[in-house]
Amino acid sequence: MRIVKVVGVAVVVAAGMGLGVGSAVAEPEPKENIYIDVSVLGCSFGAGLGGDVLVALGGGSGSSALVSSSLAARMRAAGCLPTR
């Protein structure tokens, strides 16, 4: 009976790992174009997101940058960006 439980647990763990790998290969996260001014940059540093914003600015052009949707959502939650 114990071997049946061990095999059952192993199957469930293997299936869970397979689903995790499948979701890790999913589509890339969409990007949003945001405009950065002094107040947005200051707010992002105050919220602990300044490093992420600076990395995004490094790949952007001028005062706009493409950021991941999750970073934009975190910035909106912190009050740095207006809600849609």
PDB file of N, CA, C and O in Angstrom, chain B, residues numbered from 101:
ATOM      1  N   MET B 101       0.822  -1.183   0.000  1.00  0.00           N
ATOM      2  CA  MET B 101       0.000   0.000   0.000  1.00  0.00           C
ATOM      3  C   MET B 101       0.872   1.256   0.000  1.00  0.00           C
ATOM      4  O   MET B 101       0.530   2.257  -0.629  1.00  0.00           O
ATOM      5  N   ARG B 102       1.995   1.195   0.707  1.00  0.00           N
ATOM      6  CA  ARG B 102       2.883   2.344   0.774  1.00  0.00           C
ATOM      7  C   ARG B 102       3.468   2.671  -0.590  1.00  0.00           C
ATOM      8  O   ARG B 102       3.614   3.844  -0.934  1.00  0.00           O
ATOM      9  N   ILE B 103       3.800   1.665  -1.363  1.00  0.00           N
ATOM     10  CA  ILE B 103       4.382   1.885  -2.686  1.00  0.00           C
ATOM     11  C   ILE B 103       3.382   2.589  -3.598  1.00  0.00           C
ATOM     12  O   ILE B 103       3.776   3.385  -4.450  1.00  0.00           O
ATOM     13  N   VAL B 104       2.105   2.306  -3.428  1.00  0.00           N
ATOM     14  CA  VAL B 104       1.074   2.959  -4.230  1.00  0.00           C
ATOM     15  C   VAL B 104       1.024   4.453  -3.903  1.00  0.00           C
ATOM     16  O   VAL B 104       0.890   5.281  -4.804  1.00  0.00           O
ATOM     17  N   LYS B 105       1.132   4.796  -2.627  1.00  0.00           N
ATOM     18  CA  LYS B 105       1.135   6.200  -2.230  1.00  0.00           C
ATOM     19  C   LYS B 105       2.362   6.915  -2.769  1.00  0.00           C
ATOM     20  O   LYS B 105       2.267   8.044  -3.250  1.00  0.00           O
ATOM     21  N   VAL B 106       3.524   6.255  -2.689  1.00  0.00           N
ATOM     22  CA  VAL B 106       4.764   6.857  -3.172  1.00  0.00           C
ATOM     23  C   VAL B 106       4.677   7.108  -4.673  1.00  0.00           C
ATOM     24  O   VAL B 106       5.065   8.173  -5.153  1.00  0.00           O
ATOM     25  N   VAL B 107       4.172   6.136  -5.404  1.00  0.00           N
ATOM     26  CA  VAL B 107       4.036   6.286  -6.856  1.00  0.00           C
ATOM     27  C   VAL B 107       3.025   7.386  -7.169  1.00  0.00           C
ATOM     28  O   VAL B 107       3.240   8.187  -8.079  1.00  0.00           O
ATOM     29  N   GLY B 108       1.932   7.427  -6.424  1.00  0.00           N
ATOM     30  CA  GLY B 108       0.924   8.468  -6.641  1.00  0.00           C
ATOM     31  C   GLY B 108       1.483   9.858  -6.413  1.00  0.00           C
ATOM     32  O   GLY B 108       1.239  10.767  -7.207  1.00  0.00           O
ATOM     33  N   VAL B 109       2.227  10.026  -5.339  1.00  0.00           N
ATOM     34  CA  VAL B 109       2.834  11.324  -5.055  1.00  0.00           C
ATOM     35  C   VAL B 109       3.845  11.687  -6.138  1.00  0.00           C
ATOM     36  O   VAL B 109       3.913  12.840  -6.562  1.00  0.00           O
ATOM     37  N   ALA B 110       4.629  10.710  -6.585  1.00  0.00           N
ATOM     38  CA  ALA B 110       5.625  10.970  -7.623  1.00  0.00           C
ATOM     39  C   ALA B 110       4.958  11.406  -8.922  1.00  0.00           C
ATOM     40  O   ALA B 110       5.462  12.293  -9.609  1.00  0.00           O
ATOM     41  N   VAL B 111       3.831  10.790  -9.261  1.00  0.00           N
ATOM     42  CA  VAL B 111       3.109  11.160 -10.476  1.00  0.00           C
ATOM     43  C   VAL B 111       2.563  12.582 -10.365  1.00  0.00           C
ATOM     44  O   VAL B 111       2.642  13.356 -11.319  1.00  0.00           O
ATOM     45  N   VAL B 112       2.014  12.923  -9.210  1.00  0.00           N
ATOM     46  CA  VAL B 112       1.470  14.268  -9.018  1.00  0.00           C
ATOM     47  C   VAL B 112       2.583  15.320  -9.089  1.00  0.00           C
ATOM     48  O   VAL B 112       2.408  16.369  -9.708  1.00  0.00           O
ATOM     49  N   VAL B 113       3.710  15.040  -8.464  1.00  0.00           N
ATOM     50  CA  VAL B 113       4.835  15.976  -8.503  1.00  0.00           C
ATOM     51  C   VAL B 113       5.353  16.120  -9.929  1.00  0.00           C
ATOM     52  O   VAL B 113       5.632  17.233 -10.373  1.00  0.00           O
ATOM     53  N   ALA B 114       5.485  15.022 -10.643  1.00  0.00           N
ATOM     54  CA  ALA B 114       5.973  15.077 -12.027  1.00  0.00           C
ATOM     55  C   ALA B 114       5.000  15.853 -12.912  1.00  0.00           C
ATOM     56  O   ALA B 114       5.428  16.620 -13.774  1.00  0.00           O
ATOM     57  N   ALA B 115       3.712  15.663 -12.710  1.00  0.00           N
ATOM     58  CA  ALA B 115       2.718  16.396 -13.496  1.00  0.00           C
ATOM     59  C   ALA B 115       2.788  17.886 -13.174  1.00  0.00           C
ATOM     60  O   ALA B 115       2.691  18.719 -14.075  1.00  0.00           O
ATOM     61  N   GLY B 116       2.954  18.222 -11.918  1.00  0.00           N
ATOM     62  CA  GLY B 116       3.072  19.627 -11.532  1.00  0.00           C
ATOM     63  C   GLY B 116       4.296  20.280 -12.118  1.00  0.00           C
ATOM     64  O   GLY B 116       4.247  21.435 -12.540  1.00  0.00           O
ATOM     65  N   MET B 117       5.393  19.555 -12.149  1.00  0.00           N
ATOM     66  CA  MET B 117       6.608  20.093 -12.729  1.00  0.00           C
ATOM     67  C   MET B 117       6.453  20.276 -14.227  1.00  0.00           C
ATOM     68  O   MET B 117       6.964  21.243 -14.792  1.00  0.00           O
ATOM     69  N   GLY B 118       5.756  19.364 -14.869  1.00  0.00           N
ATOM     70  CA  GLY B 118       5.503  19.481 -16.305  1.00  0.00           C
ATOM     71  C   GLY B 118       4.663  20.697 -16.612  1.00  0.00           C
ATOM     72  O   GLY B 118       4.915  21.380 -17.605  1.00  0.00           O
ATOM     73  N   LEU B 119       3.678  20.986 -15.797  1.00  0.00           N
ATOM     74  CA  LEU B 119       2.852  22.172 -15.997  1.00  0.00           C
ATOM     75  C   LEU B 119       3.662  23.434 -15.747  1.00  0.00           C
ATOM     76  O   LEU B 119       3.486  24.434 -16.444  1.00  0.00           O
ATOM     77  N   GLY B 120       4.541  23.396 -14.766  1.00  0.00           N
ATOM     78  CA  GLY B 120       5.381  24.560 -14.485  1.00  0.00           C
ATOM     79  C   GLY B 120       6.303  24.871 -15.641  1.00  0.00           C
ATOM     80  O   GLY B 120       6.499  26.038 -15.981  1.00  0.00           O
ATOM     81  N   VAL B 121       6.873  23.850 -16.250  1.00  0.00           N
ATOM     82  CA  VAL B 121       7.754  24.053 -17.392  1.00  0.00           C
ATOM     83  C   VAL B 121       6.968  24.590 -18.566  1.00  0.00           C
ATOM     84  O   VAL B 121       7.450  25.463 -19.288  1.00  0.00           O
ATOM     85  N   GLY B 122       5.770  24.086 -18.766  1.00  0.00           N
ATOM     86  CA  GLY B 122       4.943  24.558 -19.865  1.00  0.00           C
ATOM     87  C   GLY B 122       4.580  26.016 -19.712  1.00  0.00           C
ATOM     88  O   GLY B 122       4.565  26.752 -20.699  1.00  0.00           O
ATOM     89  N   SER B 123       4.288  26.451 -18.503  1.00  0.00           N
ATOM     90  CA  SER B 123       3.922  27.847 -18.307  1.00  0.00           C
ATOM     91  C   SER B 123       5.144  28.759 -18.381  1.00  0.00           C
ATOM     92  O   SER B 123       5.011  29.943 -18.690  1.00  0.00           O
ATOM     93  N   ALA B 124       6.329  28.222 -18.102  1.00  0.00           N
ATOM     94  CA  ALA B 124       7.541  29.034 -18.181  1.00  0.00           C
ATOM     95  C   ALA B 124       7.913  29.326 -19.625  1.00  0.00           C
ATOM     96  O   ALA B 124       8.639  30.282 -19.896  1.00  0.00           O
ATOM     97  N   VAL B 125       7.426  28.517 -20.553  1.00  0.00           N
ATOM     98  CA  VAL B 125       7.735  28.694 -21.960  1.00  0.00           C
ATOM     99  C   VAL B 125       6.629  29.495 -22.647  1.00  0.00           C
ATOM    100  O   VAL B 125       6.631  29.624 -23.871  1.00  0.00           O
ATOM    101  N   ALA B 126       5.704  30.024 -21.888  1.00  0.00           N
ATOM    102  CA  ALA B 126       4.576  30.757 -22.445  1.00  0.00           C
ATOM    103  C   ALA B 126       5.054  32.039 -23.121  1.00  0.00           C
ATOM    104  O   ALA B 126       6.247  32.342 -23.149  1.00  0.00           O
ATOM    105  N   GLU B 127       4.105  32.773 -23.658  1.00  0.00           N
ATOM    106  CA  GLU B 127       4.411  33.998 -24.388  1.00  0.00           C
ATOM    107  C   GLU B 127       5.125  35.004 -23.495  1.00  0.00           C
ATOM    108  O   GLU B 127       4.911  35.023 -22.283  1.00  0.00           O
ATOM    109  N   PRO B 128       5.976  35.841 -24.090  1.00  0.00           N
ATOM    110  CA  PRO B 128       6.633  36.878 -23.297  1.00  0.00           C
ATOM    111  C   PRO B 128       5.618  37.904 -22.803  1.00  0.00           C
ATOM    112  O   PRO B 128       4.562  38.103 -23.402  1.00  0.00           O
ATOM    113  N   GLU B 129       5.967  38.540 -21.703  1.00  0.00           N
ATOM    114  CA  GLU B 129       5.065  39.518 -21.103  1.00  0.00           C
ATOM    115  C   GLU B 129       4.944  40.740 -22.001  1.00  0.00           C
ATOM    116  O   GLU B 129       5.953  41.222 -22.517  1.00  0.00           O
ATOM    117  N   PRO B 130       3.724  41.255 -22.202  1.00  0.00           N
ATOM    118  CA  PRO B 130       3.576  42.444 -23.052  1.00  0.00           C
ATOM    119  C   PRO B 130       4.262  43.653 -22.435  1.00  0.00           C
ATOM    120  O   PRO B 130       4.437  43.733 -21.219  1.00  0.00           O
ATOM    121  N   LYS B 131       4.641  44.576 -23.277  1.00  0.00           N
ATOM    122  CA  LYS B 131       5.343  45.781 -22.839  1.00  0.00           C
ATOM    123  C   LYS B 131       4.424  46.990 -22.975  1.00  0.00           C
ATOM    124  O   LYS B 131       3.522  47.011 -23.812  1.00  0.00           O
ATOM    125  N   GLU B 132       4.668  47.987 -22.143  1.00  0.00           N
ATOM    126  CA  GLU B 132       3.946  49.249 -22.208  1.00  0.00           C
ATOM    127  C   GLU B 132       4.943  50.374 -22.391  1.00  0.00           C
ATOM    128  O   GLU B 132       6.022  50.354 -21.798  1.00  0.00           O
ATOM    129  N   ASN B 133       4.592  51.352 -23.204  1.00  0.00           N
ATOM    130  CA  ASN B 133       5.437  52.518 -23.393  1.00  0.00           C
ATOM    131  C   ASN B 133       4.998  53.576 -22.387  1.00  0.00           C
ATOM    132  O   ASN B 133       3.862  54.048 -22.435  1.00  0.00           O
ATOM    133  N   ILE B 134       5.889  53.948 -21.482  1.00  0.00           N
ATOM    134  CA  ILE B 134       5.562  54.964 -20.484  1.00  0.00           C
ATOM    135  C   ILE B 134       6.506  56.140 -20.658  1.00  0.00           C
ATOM    136  O   ILE B 134       7.622  55.988 -21.154  1.00  0.00           O
ATOM    137  N   TYR B 135       6.053  57.301 -20.251  1.00  0.00           N
ATOM    138  CA  TYR B 135       6.871  58.511 -20.307  1.00  0.00           C
ATOM    139  C   TYR B 135       7.351  58.828 -18.897  1.00  0.00           C
ATOM    140  O   TYR B 135       6.562  58.857 -17.952  1.00  0.00           O
ATOM    141  N   ILE B 136       8.636  59.063 -18.767  1.00  0.00           N
ATOM    142  CA  ILE B 136       9.262  59.285 -17.469  1.00  0.00           C
ATOM    143  C   ILE B 136       9.568  60.763 -17.315  1.00  0.00           C
ATOM    144  O   ILE B 136      10.245  61.349 -18.160  1.00  0.00           O
ATOM    145  N   ASP B 137       9.078  61.369 -16.245  1.00  0.00           N
ATOM    146  CA  ASP B 137       9.512  62.712 -15.890  1.00  0.00           C
ATOM    147  C   ASP B 137      10.115  62.646 -14.487  1.00  0.00           C
ATOM    148  O   ASP B 137      10.216  61.570 -13.897  1.00  0.00           O
ATOM    149  N   VAL B 138      10.508  63.784 -13.967  1.00  0.00           N
ATOM    150  CA  VAL B 138      11.204  63.811 -12.681  1.00  0.00           C
ATOM    151  C   VAL B 138      10.309  63.262 -11.566  1.00  0.00           C
ATOM    152  O   VAL B 138      10.786  62.540 -10.692  1.00  0.00           O
ATOM    153  N   SER B 139       9.033  63.595 -11.591  1.00  0.00           N
ATOM    154  CA  SER B 139       8.155  63.126 -10.518  1.00  0.00           C
ATOM    155  C   SER B 139       7.958  61.614 -10.581  1.00  0.00           C
ATOM    156  O   SER B 139       7.928  60.954  -9.542  1.00  0.00           O
ATOM    157  N   VAL B 140       7.823  61.058 -11.786  1.00  0.00           N
ATOM    158  CA  VAL B 140       7.669  59.599 -11.919  1.00  0.00           C
ATOM    159  C   VAL B 140       8.941  58.900 -11.482  1.00  0.00           C
ATOM    160  O   VAL B 140       8.885  57.881 -10.793  1.00  0.00           O
ATOM    161  N   LEU B 141      10.090  59.437 -11.875  1.00  0.00           N
ATOM    162  CA  LEU B 141      11.358  58.826 -11.488  1.00  0.00           C
ATOM    163  C   LEU B 141      11.553  58.892  -9.973  1.00  0.00           C
ATOM    164  O   LEU B 141      11.976  57.914  -9.358  1.00  0.00           O
ATOM    165  N   GLY B 142      11.245  60.043  -9.372  1.00  0.00           N
ATOM    166  CA  GLY B 142      11.364  60.174  -7.923  1.00  0.00           C
ATOM    167  C   GLY B 142      10.424  59.252  -7.187  1.00  0.00           C
ATOM    168  O   GLY B 142      10.802  58.639  -6.188  1.00  0.00           O
ATOM    169  N   CYS B 143       9.195  59.146  -7.672  1.00  0.00           N
ATOM    170  CA  CYS B 143       8.217  58.260  -7.047  1.00  0.00           C
ATOM    171  C   CYS B 143       8.667  56.804  -7.152  1.00  0.00           C
ATOM    172  O   CYS B 143       8.525  56.036  -6.200  1.00  0.00           O
ATOM    173  N   SER B 144       9.212  56.427  -8.314  1.00  0.00           N
ATOM    174  CA  SER B 144       9.643  55.039  -8.486  1.00  0.00           C
ATOM    175  C   SER B 144      10.796  54.706  -7.544  1.00  0.00           C
ATOM    176  O   SER B 144      10.862  53.591  -7.026  1.00  0.00           O
ATOM    177  N   PHE B 145      11.710  55.656  -7.310  1.00  0.00           N
ATOM    178  CA  PHE B 145      12.784  55.413  -6.350  1.00  0.00           C
ATOM    179  C   PHE B 145      12.220  55.288  -4.941  1.00  0.00           C
ATOM    180  O   PHE B 145      12.651  54.430  -4.170  1.00  0.00           O
ATOM    181  N   GLY B 146      11.265  56.137  -4.604  1.00  0.00           N
ATOM    182  CA  GLY B 146      10.640  56.074  -3.291  1.00  0.00           C
ATOM    183  C   GLY B 146       9.898  54.773  -3.057  1.00  0.00           C
ATOM    184  O   GLY B 146       9.806  54.298  -1.925  1.00  0.00           O
ATOM    185  N   ALA B 147       9.363  54.192  -4.136  1.00  0.00           N
ATOM    186  CA  ALA B 147       8.626  52.934  -4.034  1.00  0.00           C
ATOM    187  C   ALA B 147       9.540  51.718  -4.157  1.00  0.00           C
ATOM    188  O   ALA B 147       9.072  50.582  -4.081  1.00  0.00           O
ATOM    189  N   GLY B 148      10.830  51.945  -4.345  1.00  0.00           N
ATOM    190  CA  GLY B 148      11.765  50.826  -4.477  1.00  0.00           C
ATOM    191  C   GLY B 148      11.817  50.243  -5.876  1.00  0.00           C
ATOM    192  O   GLY B 148      12.320  49.136  -6.065  1.00  0.00           O
ATOM    193  N   LEU B 149      11.307  50.967  -6.855  1.00  0.00           N
ATOM    194  CA  LEU B 149      11.283  50.476  -8.235  1.00  0.00           C
ATOM    195  C   LEU B 149      12.259  51.227  -9.130  1.00  0.00           C
ATOM    196  O   LEU B 149      12.265  51.025 -10.345  1.00  0.00           O
ATOM    197  N   GLY B 150      13.077  52.086  -8.550  1.00  0.00           N
ATOM    198  CA  GLY B 150      13.963  52.943  -9.328  1.00  0.00           C
ATOM    199  C   GLY B 150      14.943  52.185 -10.197  1.00  0.00           C
ATOM    200  O   GLY B 150      15.180  52.575 -11.341  1.00  0.00           O
ATOM    201  N   GLY B 151      15.513  51.121  -9.685  1.00  0.00           N
ATOM    202  CA  GLY B 151      16.465  50.332 -10.473  1.00  0.00           C
ATOM    203  C   GLY B 151      15.829  49.749 -11.708  1.00  0.00           C
ATOM    204  O   GLY B 151      16.427  49.761 -12.784  1.00  0.00           O
ATOM    205  N   ASP B 152      14.609  49.232 -11.564  1.00  0.00           N
ATOM    206  CA  ASP B 152      13.904  48.660 -12.708  1.00  0.00           C
ATOM    207  C   ASP B 152      13.591  49.733 -13.748  1.00  0.00           C
ATOM    208  O   ASP B 152      13.691  49.494 -14.951  1.00  0.00           O
ATOM    209  N   VAL B 153      13.211  50.918 -13.271  1.00  0.00           N
ATOM    210  CA  VAL B 153      12.886  52.009 -14.186  1.00  0.00           C
ATOM    211  C   VAL B 153      14.145  52.491 -14.903  1.00  0.00           C
ATOM    212  O   VAL B 153      14.095  52.781 -16.098  1.00  0.00           O
ATOM    213  N   LEU B 154      15.267  52.580 -14.199  1.00  0.00           N
ATOM    214  CA  LEU B 154      16.511  53.006 -14.840  1.00  0.00           C
ATOM    215  C   LEU B 154      16.962  52.005 -15.898  1.00  0.00           C
ATOM    216  O   LEU B 154      17.469  52.403 -16.947  1.00  0.00           O
ATOM    217  N   VAL B 155      16.784  50.722 -15.638  1.00  0.00           N
ATOM    218  CA  VAL B 155      17.128  49.704 -16.636  1.00  0.00           C
ATOM    219  C   VAL B 155      16.252  49.884 -17.865  1.00  0.00           C
ATOM    220  O   VAL B 155      16.735  49.796 -18.994  1.00  0.00           O
ATOM    221  N   ALA B 156      14.958  50.137 -17.649  1.00  0.00           N
ATOM    222  CA  ALA B 156      14.049  50.343 -18.771  1.00  0.00           C
ATOM    223  C   ALA B 156      14.416  51.608 -19.550  1.00  0.00           C
ATOM    224  O   ALA B 156      14.337  51.628 -20.778  1.00  0.00           O
ATOM    225  N   LEU B 157      14.814  52.659 -18.836  1.00  0.00           N
ATOM    226  CA  LEU B 157      15.218  53.897 -19.514  1.00  0.00           C
ATOM    227  C   LEU B 157      16.482  53.696 -20.341  1.00  0.00           C
ATOM    228  O   LEU B 157      16.647  54.315 -21.393  1.00  0.00           O
ATOM    229  N   GLY B 158      17.372  52.831 -19.867  1.00  0.00           N
ATOM    230  CA  GLY B 158      18.595  52.560 -20.611  1.00  0.00           C
ATOM    231  C   GLY B 158      18.314  51.960 -21.971  1.00  0.00           C
ATOM    232  O   GLY B 158      19.073  52.184 -22.913  1.00  0.00           O
ATOM    233  N   GLY B 159      17.244  51.206 -22.091  1.00  0.00           N
ATOM    234  CA  GLY B 159      16.879  50.607 -23.370  1.00  0.00           C
ATOM    235  C   GLY B 159      15.867  51.429 -24.134  1.00  0.00           C
ATOM    236  O   GLY B 159      15.483  51.060 -25.244  1.00  0.00           O
ATOM    237  N   GLY B 160      15.429  52.534 -23.564  1.00  0.00           N
ATOM    238  CA  GLY B 160      14.409  53.367 -24.200  1.00  0.00           C
ATOM    239  C   GLY B 160      15.026  54.461 -25.046  1.00  0.00           C
ATOM    240  O   GLY B 160      16.223  54.465 -25.337  1.00  0.00           O
ATOM    241  N   SER B 161      14.167  55.385 -25.428  1.00  0.00           N
ATOM    242  CA  SER B 161      14.651  56.504 -26.238  1.00  0.00           C
ATOM    243  C   SER B 161      14.169  57.798 -25.604  1.00  0.00           C
ATOM    244  O   SER B 161      12.968  58.068 -25.566  1.00  0.00           O
ATOM    245  N   GLY B 162      15.093  58.585 -25.112  1.00  0.00           N
ATOM    246  CA  GLY B 162      14.727  59.857 -24.502  1.00  0.00           C
ATOM    247  C   GLY B 162      13.989  59.664 -23.202  1.00  0.00           C
ATOM    248  O   GLY B 162      14.467  58.980 -22.297  1.00  0.00           O
ATOM    249  N   SER B 163      12.807  60.276 -23.110  1.00  0.00           N
ATOM    250  CA  SER B 163      12.048  60.226 -21.864  1.00  0.00           C
ATOM    251  C   SER B 163      10.984  59.144 -21.872  1.00  0.00           C
ATOM    252  O   SER B 163      10.169  59.083 -20.952  1.00  0.00           O
ATOM    253  N   SER B 164      10.968  58.288 -22.886  1.00  0.00           N
ATOM    254  CA  SER B 164      10.002  57.192 -22.899  1.00  0.00           C
ATOM    255  C   SER B 164      10.748  55.871 -22.834  1.00  0.00           C
ATOM    256  O   SER B 164      11.905  55.770 -23.241  1.00  0.00           O
ATOM    257  N   ALA B 165      10.072  54.875 -22.323  1.00  0.00           N
ATOM    258  CA  ALA B 165      10.704  53.566 -22.178  1.00  0.00           C
ATOM    259  C   ALA B 165       9.636  52.493 -22.295  1.00  0.00           C
ATOM    260  O   ALA B 165       8.481  52.701 -21.923  1.00  0.00           O
ATOM    261  N   LEU B 166      10.035  51.352 -22.812  1.00  0.00           N
ATOM    262  CA  LEU B 166       9.159  50.188 -22.819  1.00  0.00           C
ATOM    263  C   LEU B 166       9.407  49.420 -21.536  1.00  0.00           C
ATOM    264  O   LEU B 166      10.536  49.008 -21.269  1.00  0.00           O
ATOM    265  N   VAL B 167       8.377  49.224 -20.747  1.00  0.00           N
ATOM    266  CA  VAL B 167       8.501  48.471 -19.504  1.00  0.00           C
ATOM    267  C   VAL B 167       7.520  47.315 -19.550  1.00  0.00           C
ATOM    268  O   VAL B 167       6.525  47.362 -20.273  1.00  0.00           O
ATOM    269  N   SER B 168       7.803  46.281 -18.779  1.00  0.00           N
ATOM    270  CA  SER B 168       6.892  45.147 -18.722  1.00  0.00           C
ATOM    271  C   SER B 168       5.588  45.572 -18.062  1.00  0.00           C
ATOM    272  O   SER B 168       5.553  46.518 -17.275  1.00  0.00           O
ATOM    273  N   SER B 169       4.536  44.869 -18.391  1.00  0.00           N
ATOM    274  CA  SER B 169       3.225  45.191 -17.818  1.00  0.00           C
ATOM    275  C   SER B 169       3.227  45.047 -16.310  1.00  0.00           C
ATOM    276  O   SER B 169       2.523  45.782 -15.618  1.00  0.00           O
ATOM    277  N   SER B 170       4.016  44.101 -15.784  1.00  0.00           N
ATOM    278  CA  SER B 170       4.044  43.919 -14.334  1.00  0.00           C
ATOM    279  C   SER B 170       4.726  45.109 -13.649  1.00  0.00           C
ATOM    280  O   SER B 170       4.292  45.524 -12.575  1.00  0.00           O
ATOM    281  N   LEU B 171       5.789  45.668 -14.251  1.00  0.00           N
ATOM    282  CA  LEU B 171       6.428  46.848 -13.678  1.00  0.00           C
ATOM    283  C   LEU B 171       5.476  48.036 -13.746  1.00  0.00           C
ATOM    284  O   LEU B 171       5.375  48.805 -12.789  1.00  0.00           O
ATOM    285  N   ALA B 172       4.783  48.190 -14.856  1.00  0.00           N
ATOM    286  CA  ALA B 172       3.821  49.286 -14.971  1.00  0.00           C
ATOM    287  C   ALA B 172       2.710  49.134 -13.936  1.00  0.00           C
ATOM    288  O   ALA B 172       2.271  50.121 -13.346  1.00  0.00           O
ATOM    289  N   ALA B 173       2.257  47.910 -13.716  1.00  0.00           N
ATOM    290  CA  ALA B 173       1.210  47.677 -12.709  1.00  0.00           C
ATOM    291  C   ALA B 173       1.718  48.002 -11.308  1.00  0.00           C
ATOM    292  O   ALA B 173       0.991  48.583 -10.502  1.00  0.00           O
ATOM    293  N   ARG B 174       2.980  47.627 -11.012  1.00  0.00           N
ATOM    294  CA  ARG B 174       3.547  47.950  -9.698  1.00  0.00           C
ATOM    295  C   ARG B 174       3.697  49.451  -9.523  1.00  0.00           C
ATOM    296  O   ARG B 174       3.489  49.977  -8.430  1.00  0.00           O
ATOM    297  N   MET B 175       4.059  50.142 -10.598  1.00  0.00           N
ATOM    298  CA  MET B 175       4.192  51.591 -10.524  1.00  0.00           C
ATOM    299  C   MET B 175       2.825  52.256 -10.337  1.00  0.00           C
ATOM    300  O   MET B 175       2.706  53.246  -9.615  1.00  0.00           O
ATOM    301  N   ARG B 176       1.792  51.707 -10.992  1.00  0.00           N
ATOM    302  CA  ARG B 176       0.437  52.235 -10.788  1.00  0.00           C
ATOM    303  C   ARG B 176      -0.029  51.992  -9.360  1.00  0.00           C
ATOM    304  O   ARG B 176      -0.658  52.857  -8.750  1.00  0.00           O
ATOM    305  N   ALA B 177       0.277  50.820  -8.831  1.00  0.00           N
ATOM    306  CA  ALA B 177      -0.121  50.498  -7.459  1.00  0.00           C
ATOM    307  C   ALA B 177       0.571  51.414  -6.452  1.00  0.00           C
ATOM    308  O   ALA B 177      -0.003  51.743  -5.414  1.00  0.00           O
ATOM    309  N   ALA B 178       1.798  51.825  -6.755  1.00  0.00           N
ATOM    310  CA  ALA B 178       2.538  52.718  -5.869  1.00  0.00           C
ATOM    311  C   ALA B 178       2.105  54.176  -6.040  1.00  0.00           C
ATOM    312  O   ALA B 178       2.507  55.042  -5.262  1.00  0.00           O
ATOM    313  N   GLY B 179       1.283  54.443  -7.062  1.00  0.00           N
ATOM    314  CA  GLY B 179       0.804  55.801  -7.302  1.00  0.00           C
ATOM    315  C   GLY B 179       1.723  56.612  -8.189  1.00  0.00           C
ATOM    316  O   GLY B 179       1.562  57.828  -8.293  1.00  0.00           O
ATOM    317  N   CYS B 180       2.692  55.961  -8.836  1.00  0.00           N
ATOM    318  CA  CYS B 180       3.642  56.678  -9.681  1.00  0.00           C
ATOM    319  C   CYS B 180       3.089  56.941 -11.087  1.00  0.00           C
ATOM    320  O   CYS B 180       3.482  57.912 -11.733  1.00  0.00           O
ATOM    321  N   LEU B 181       2.196  56.099 -11.552  1.00  0.00           N
ATOM    322  CA  LEU B 181       1.587  56.260 -12.871  1.00  0.00           C
ATOM    323  C   LEU B 181       0.085  56.386 -12.698  1.00  0.00           C
ATOM    324  O   LEU B 181      -0.489  55.794 -11.783  1.00  0.00           O
ATOM    325  N   PRO B 182      -0.555  57.153 -13.570  1.00  0.00           N
ATOM    326  CA  PRO B 182      -2.016  57.253 -13.483  1.00  0.00           C
ATOM    327  C   PRO B 182      -2.674  55.932 -13.884  1.00  0.00           C
ATOM    328  O   PRO B 182      -2.130  55.181 -14.693  1.00  0.00           O
ATOM    329  N   THR B 183      -3.831  55.659 -13.320  1.00  0.00           N
ATOM    330  CA  THR B 183      -4.567  54.454 -13.708  1.00  0.00           C
ATOM    331  C   THR B 183      -5.160  54.683 -15.074  1.00  0.00           C
ATOM    332  O   THR B 183      -5.360  55.822 -15.496  1.00  0.00           O
ATOM    333  N   ARG B 184      -5.437  53.615 -15.753  1.00  0.00           N
ATOM    334  CA  ARG B 184      -5.957  53.726 -17.119  1.00  0.00           C
ATOM    335  C   ARG B 184      -7.350  54.212 -17.155  1.00  0.00           C
ATOM    336  O   ARG B 184      -7.925  54.358 -18.234  1.00  0.00           O
TER     337      ARG B 184
END
